Amino acid sequence: MNDAVSSYGRVGWSWRKSLRAGQRSAPLRSAGETFWVGLGGGGWQAFGMSMDNELQKHYALLLGIGSPWEVKTVELKLQEKKVEIELGWQWGSAAKCPECGCECSIHDSAPERTWRHLDTMQFTTLIRARTPRAECPEHGVRTMQVPWAVPQGRFTLLFERFAVEVLLACASVSQACELLGIGWDAAHEIMKRAVERGLERRQMDQLAHLGMDEKSFKRGHSYITLLTDLDQSRVLEVVEERTCEAADQLWATLTPEQKAAVEAVAVDMWEPFIQTIARQVPEADIVHDRFHVSKYLNESVDKVRRQEHKELLAEGDETLKGTRQLWLYNPQHFSQEQRDEFSGLKDQQLKVARAWAMKELFSKFWEYQEAGWARRFFKDWFGWVSRSQLKPMADVARLLKRHLENLLTYLRHHITNAVTEGLNSKIQSIKSAARGFRNFQNYRIRILFFCGKLNLYPL
Ligand SMILES: [Zn+2]
């Protein structure tokens, strides 16, 4: 056996036969777990490879390709740790036009192509073949489609299936690339095809509760907008920008029937989104996201603290130094030490303590079951806050008042974009892992691949 290349002749039928026969006939597997292949010159020779169950299954799958395709040669390149399998088309078999499927004569063969297949043990396994070109009376000379790969694919379907699994399981795409021994572009190619497949197969009935949300992109210089299905926690589509036009593009991905079935949309108090929802799904309720609301309230509390801290420092008073987080955290999550420190602060006559109390009290709003009671509560809360002379708090109260009707809808639907919090952190990690995003389209593919809950597999 040549050390670098051990090449076997024409083994197509005999390989297949030996695998099948091997299960019945002792002589063909007489050397225990030795894999036998027929040599072109006749006779048999052991192929020096351990033939455990996995390998047997693996090759059985490969051979599932079936007639009129056959294995012509198997090359084992020991030093390169490579197995190359050459497939050939049986002479005399009719070709099929890829366009219309009609049987026609073979014109010639396309130049040889190579597909990466699942590794054989740790050996990179490649399939090589020259695909016949059919001569269709209607469509002319066309290269036939091979059953083991998609047109233009550089990998077999089995390899792609495995790659999708590895990509989904890995913490990062670069880790998956390393495990699979493929490059960044190849991984992208596989993901793109997987997403296209998934979108084609996706079921989109019962989209009752949707979310529309923006995310920053490219270090916060630009934005993307996502449409999510809140009931199934999946991203439906992603577009660039956060404008009316962007949101309209998202709506355009739904059919009129799908839009008519939407009951409510969770969204931030962002005017372009509000407008497009009112126009595109007029029957649906707009529900402002309560977590966005608490973000606004927190920001206002923080403004009050900063202002007051400045005033106190001017008099040499450091009471508020290092207290920022205390006013923003949920007190239920405080450590004992924080609790002690906070209760000391709360009892002093501080402006920020009043602002904090306003923020805390507002959380009661979400607990009402009746809109009437919530409305009454809001009126009282608004009166207190707007008389408080804490400008940042009065500002946010006015913002909430302006959007009150779409805050009250929460009591009916109980939806929020934070349901997709798991998605948000996934998207965040896609963004931070993806220093190399050359464009928005790549980003979109990643988001749909990891967050679209699509059926991504080729088989
Ligand atoms: Zn045709």
Residues whose N, C-alpha, C, O or C-beta is under 5 A from the ligand:
A	BS01	ZN	C97 E99 C100 C136 E138 H139
